[in-house]
Amino acid sequence: MKFLTALAAAALATTTSAFAPAPSQVHSTNRLADLQTNHAIATGTATATRSPTSLCDMLTQTELPQKLYFEKTDREPAKVLGGIKIGNRKLTVVTGASSGLGLNCAATLAKTGRHFVVMAVRDVEKGKRVAKEFGMPEGSYVVMKLELGSLQSVRDFVFNLKAFKSNRGLDNLICNAAVYKPTDPEPAWTDDGFEQSMGINHFGHFLLVNLLIDDLAKVKGSRCCVVGSITGNSNTVGGGLVYPRADLGDLSGFAEGAKKPVSMADGKPFFGAKAYKDSKVCNMMTVSELHRRYHESTGIAFSSMYPGCIAETQLFREKRSWFRKVRTATQRC
């Protein structure tokens, strides 16, 4: 319990100012608030950056801004009257639905005729293109912008989803999107200052579930599924024998705020492959705790699943090419 409490405290690093709904947005009851109420941790103050006044200034800056989401230009206009399009079908949100497992999941559900799928993706134009390429029936889906590396984008997505579906509930939330950076020597950061593996895979989805849990609770038999990984379980071959092992340690990195320059949950130096595994541990622990706390009162089924090592997907784009070829070949045998 002490371990779970510390994990919840770390999640609060993303829930201070970042998790507060924007004034222009619909407020959602925060059913997960009690996970963090007594475990607030400081996030520090924002550092000022100078505004370059010339091209020379820009070129001589040692740290140029690398934002993933620009609210003024990337935020989509809200789509409305979605209830007419959805009809009597189940409303299902799939994150990371423009490639790999997410795309196949979204297409399969849409083709059944029983689901209206919201494809939550980083690249909306790509999402529209691949939906047509995969033969998803017209009128069976909608593509919406979601950049999990920006908590503002998560809030904007939820606002747009609520505007689209109006007062109807949400039947299924499938948290599939993830990044895996095993070869990166240095950490990359989200817009909110979190290491990307943890920020996108865990914190972004944590906020998404947080803001949509009431919508799931409106529907009888609703489900929330987060894609996990055996690499986060030390009692499996992939998690116990393949170096490095997932290990959150004493959560000292989370206790420090989990923001730049802190890149790992255990407070140790960055290790790309381990960062992914640690994020999957957090995913699975969160699912377990959500089920324990809220299943009985809401009826929502919280679960985690592992699809196997599907090496030809974009998740493994930074993995060595020989591994992808060998793994794919052995899976097809």
N, C-alpha and C positions, 0 to 999 in steps of 0.2 A: 504493500500500500504506500509505503514511503517513496518507492520508486515511481509509482504512478502519479503520486502527488507532485513529485519533482518534474515529471514530464508535463503535467498540466501547467505547472508554473512556467515552464519554458514556452509553452504555447501562448502564454499571456504576453510574451515579448511581442507577439504580433497582434495583440488585442487591445493595446492601450489606445493611442490615437488612431492607429491604422484600422482597427476593427470597428470603431465607432461609425455608424451609418452617416453618410454625408447628409447635410441639411435638406438637400433637394430630393432625397430618396425616401422611399417607403420604409418606415421603421419596422424591423422584424423582432419579435420577442426573442431574447437571447436565452434559449433553454440551456445552453452550455455555460452560462455565466457562473454558475456555482462551481464549475471546475476550476475557476481562477480566482474567485472572490477573495479568498484569504491567502493567495500566493502571488501577489503582484511583485513584479521585478522591474527595476528601472531600465529604461531603454536609452537613456542619455539624451543629450541635446544635439540638435542638428548643427553641423558645422557649416559656416558660410563659405561660399565659393565665389571667387571674383569673376566679374563679367568682363570678358575680353573686349577691348575696344578696337582691335585691329586684327588683321589676318596673322600678323607676326605674333601677337599675344596668344592667339589660338594655337598656333603651331608649336609654341614653346611651353605650353602647359604640359606638365608631367602626367596629369590625370584628366582625360577628356570624359565628359559624361557619356554613359552607355546605358541609357534607359531602355527598358523593354516595352514600355507602354506610355504614350503621351495622351493624357486625358482629353485635351482639346481637339486633337486630330484623330485619335484612334477610337474614341468612344462612339459607338453606333447610335443612330436615332432609334428610339424604342419602337418595336413592331407591336401593333395592336390587333385586336379582334382575332386573336389566335384561337379562341374557343370555337369559332366557326370551323376553322381548319382541323382542329383536333377532333372534334365530334365526340363519338363514344369510345374512341381508342384510348389506351393507356398512354399517359404522358411520361416519356423517359428521357432523361438527360444523360449524355455520354460525353465525358471530357476526353480530349485527345482523340477526337473522332475523325481526323483527316488522314490517318495512316495506321498501318499495323493492326493490332488487336482492336483498338477503338473503332476504326473504320469498318472492319469486318463485323464487329458486334452491332454497330449502328445499322449497317446494310441488312444484316440478317433479321434484326427486329423489325425494320421498316417493311421488309418484303413479306412478313407474316400477315400484314394487314390489320394487326391487332395493336400496334404501337405507333404513336406519333413521336418521332425522335427529334430532340434538340441536339444538334451537333455543336458542342462547345469547343471551339478551336482558336488557335492563335492567328491563323491566316484564313480569313473568311473566303477569299476568292479561291484559294486552293480547296477549301472544304466544299464549295459549290461544284468545283470541277470534278473532284474525285467522287462525289455523290452521283453525278451523272455517269461517270465512267464505270462505277460499280452497279449501275442499273437500279438505283434506288427510285421507287415509283414517285412520280410527281405528286406533290401534295401529302407526302408521307413524312416530311422532315422540314426543318428550318435550320439554317446555319447562323450561329451567333458568336460574336467575339468573346473570347476568354483567354486572358494572359495570366496564368497562375503565378507568374513571377512578379506580379503587381497586385497588392491587396486592393488598390483602387479599382483595378480592372475586375477583380472578383465582385466587388460591390456593384459596379456598373452592370456586370452581367446579370446579377441577381435582380437588380432593378428592372432591366429589360425583360427578363424572364417573367417577372411578376406582372409587368404591363402587358405582355403577350398573352399570358394564360388567364389573366384577370383573377377572379376569386376561386377558381377551381384548384384542387390540390395537385400534388406531384406524386405520381405512382412509383417511379424508380429513379434513383440517382446512382449512376455508375461512375466512380472516380477512378479513371484509368490513366490519365496523362502522367507522364514521368520523364525525367531526364537522367541520363547515366553518363558520367564523365570519368571513365577509368584511367584515361591517359593524360588528363590535364595535370600539369605539375603545380599549378596555382589555382586557387578557387576563383570561380566567377560568382557574381553577386546579383541578387534580385534588386528591384527598384527600392525595396525597403531595407536593403542592407544585409539580407540573409544569404548564406551560401546557397547556391541554386538547387542542389540536390535536395537539401532539407526544405528550402523555401518553397520550391515548386511542388515536390512530391508530397510533402507533409503539411506545412503551414498553409499553403494556398488552399488545399483541399479541406483542411481543418476549418478554415473560415467559411468555405463554401457550404459544408455540411451545417455549420453553426447557423448560417443565415437561411437555410432551406428546411430545417428540421420541422418547423411548424407547418410548412406546406406538405411535407411528407405525412405528418400526423393527421391531416385532413382526410387521407385516403385509407380505407380498410385494406390491410394486406400490403402496404407499401414496403419498399425495400431500399436499403442503402448499401451498396457494395463497393468496397475499396480494393483495388488490385494489390495483392501482397506479393511476397516472394519467399521461396524456401531459403534464399541466401541470407535471410534475416533470422533463420532458425538454426542454432548451433547443433541441434540434434538430427540434422539432415546432412547428406553428403555435400550438397551445394553450399550449405551454410557452415558446416562444421569442419570440413576437410579442405575446402577451397579458400586460400588466403586472399585477403584478410578476413577475419571474422567480424561480424557486427558486434559492436560493444559500445553501449552508451556510457559506460564507466560510472562515475559519480555525478554525471550531468553538470559538471562544473562549467562547461561551455554554455549551456542553457542558463545556468545561474548568473553568468556574466552578461546575459542579454541576447546571446546567439547572433549578434550582429558584427559586421566588419569592424575589426580584423579577426574576430573569433569565427572560425570556420567549421569546427567540429563539435558535436554534442558533448564529447568528453573533454573538450578544452585542449586537445593535443593538435599537432600540426596537421595540415590538410592532407588527406589521402582520398583521392577521387573514388576508387572502388568501394572503400569503406563508407564514404559519405552516402552513397546510394543504399548500401545495406542498412545503415543506421536509420535512414529515412523510412525504409520498409518496416523496420522494427516499430518505429513510431506509428506508422499507419496501422499495423496490426494490433498494437496495444490500445490505440484509440478506439478501434472498432470494438474490441472486447469490452472496454469500459463504457462505451456508448450503449452497447447491448445490455450490460449489467444495470446501468442507471435508467434507461429510458424505454426498453422494449416493453416491459409490463404496463407502463402507464400510457404509452402512445400506440403500441401495436406494431411499430416499425421493426422490421427484421434487419438488423445490422450484421453484415458478414464480410469476410475477406476471402479472396480466392487467388490461386496461382495457376496460370495457364500453361506453365512450362517455359523452357528457355527457347523462345521463338527467335532464333538468331538473325533471321533475314529482315526483321522489322527495323524501323528507324531508331528504335531505342538503342540498338547495338551499332549505330553508325560510327562510333568512335572506338569500337572494339577491333582488335587485329583481324585483318581480312581472312587469314587462314582459319581462325577460330570460327568465324561466321560460316565459311564454306564447309568445314568439317562437321560442325554442329548441325547445319542444315541437312547435310548428306546423311548423317546417322539418324536423324529424325524420320527421314523418308524411307529408311530401310525396313 
